Every structure is written in structure tokens, then in C-alpha cells.
């Protein structure tokens, strides 16, 4: 425990000592009164002596309690506090959810988004982002440690995927879901759909300050069912991830074709990641465990000094002292 204003005690204690010395200084002068003759007889009475003795004891006690109360008051004015030097640290880990939002992956995405909400709630300092793709890539959320915002975006995605799966909602809700999923109300554009390599490559460039030494992970969902002409293919995107030290954990629906699965698994494992299918019930927990094992390093944040006032003990002593004063005052009156 420390005192925030120690100068209060430094000044106050000498003042108390001076007051005590002045109080006990003997004086032979009589002020504001007259001496009474013939008091020697009374002063010799045992009863009188006993009363004077009791009075002096109580007076000394009262004066002692008053000095104690003044001291406790000075301590309270000095603000006793617990002072902590805290260095805010964030985990040097960035995580991107990169989702193929073509209709063939809806069921997988619907389940994954729901599970990831629990994961986001458990994050401590990691940055999380969301990127989706079909005919083109759309950044839903840049990397951020504002987990409440991430959860809100995951909720919107979850609702939009559900509307898309049921396809029985109002026109307004359906258009809203298409806007969230595809970035346009019309859905996929004329370039085609499920441009897998471009979706992954676009996600790579969504990482900020790529030159900084941080752990970077992509949770990648797709059925690898290419439809359209790509600028960059899946394997080239995997090589880009490897070059940027980005590990990819991939999840595919159980309906994935054998050739597509083989290509996807090869690309993901090339980055140092791991491949899962929807039927792997422990997929999300396994991915989180793998993410935890990628890096546990921290980056320094702002240093912060926190002060917690601790007035309880001196305040309790003040209350006790005041109570004792009331009791002693009653005894003196008697």
C-alpha cells in the first residue's frame, strides 16, 4: 500500500507533536476565574481524590483518542492506495475467416458461423476478421479486436445464410441476404461463381502490415467446386500463403468431389495447415487448439498505472475512535 499524497503526513505529524507539547506545558497563571480559599480540606478527601484520578484518566484517554483520530484523518487525506504498473499485452496473432458463400457450402457455413461465435467470445487480444467470396471477394470485417462487432457481423452472416437456405423469406429480406453474402442485390455477377483461388488470395491481402512478425491464420471453407475463369488458382494462392507465413485450416462439406478434395487438401497442407470435412465433429475445437499452438508470443501495448483507493482500514479506525469518544464523554459527564 502506498500514499498518493504523503506530504499531508509529513506536514501534519509535526503539527500534532507541537500541539501536544503546548498542551502539556505547565502554567502557574489563572485565567478567567478566581482562586477559592479553603480548598485544602476537600482535596484531601478520598472521594475527591478518586474523582480527580478518574477524571484525569478519562481526559488522557479522550486526548489520546483525539490524537489517534487526527492521525487517521491525515492518513485518509494522504489517500492510501494500491498502485499497479500494468503493461497491456496483445497476442501477436491474426485470424481471418474466409468463406466460400456459394449455395453448395451454405450448410457448412451455417454450422461453422454458429460455432465460431463461442470461439470469438474466448479470444483475448487476438485480431479477427471476416472475408467472404463467390464470384468476387467481399471484406465483411477488417482485422479487429472489437469482438462485439465481430459477433454482430457473424450474426448477420448466420441469418443471411439461413434465409438463403430456406429461400422462403420476403423479397426485402432475401435482397438483404444477397447483399450481405455477395456484395450486390443481384448475387453472383457474370464472371461466374466459386472462384476459389481468388477468394483465398484476396484474403491474404486483407492482412494489415504483412511485413510485421505475427502469427497469421486463415479458416477457409469451400467445396473447391470451381465455376468460372480464375486469375489465380488455388495452388498459387497456397504458395502465396506459404510465402507470407500464413497457415490455412480448411473445412469442406461432405459433398465435396474426390478430385476437388484431393486438390484442396494438398493446397491446405502445403501452407502447414490441416484439412477437415463437415463430418469431423471436433473440427472447430481442433482448429482452435492448432491456432493456440501456432504462437503464444505477445506484443507490448501501452503501459498503464492504475490506482485503487484503499481507505477502508483507516476509515474503520475513525468510526471506532468516534464511538470510543462518545462512550468516554458519557463517563466524564457522569
Secondary structure, 3 states (H helix, E strand, C coil): CEECCCHHHHHHHHHHHHHHHHHCCCCCCCCCCCCCCCCHHHHCCHHHHHHHHHHHHHHHHHHHHHHHHHHHHHHHHCCEEEEEEEEEEEECEEEEEEEECCHHHHHHHHHHHHHHHHHHHCCCCCEEEEEEECCCEEEEEEEECCHHHHHHHHHHHHHHHHHHHHCCCCHHHHHHHHHHHHCCCCCCCCCEECCHHHHHHHHHCCCCCCCCCCEEEEEEECCCCCEECCCCCHHHHHHHHHHCCEEEEEEECCCCCHHHHHHHHHHHHHCCCCEEECCCCCHHHHHHHHHHHHCCCEEEEEEEEEEEECCHHHHHHHHHHHHHHHHHHHHHHC
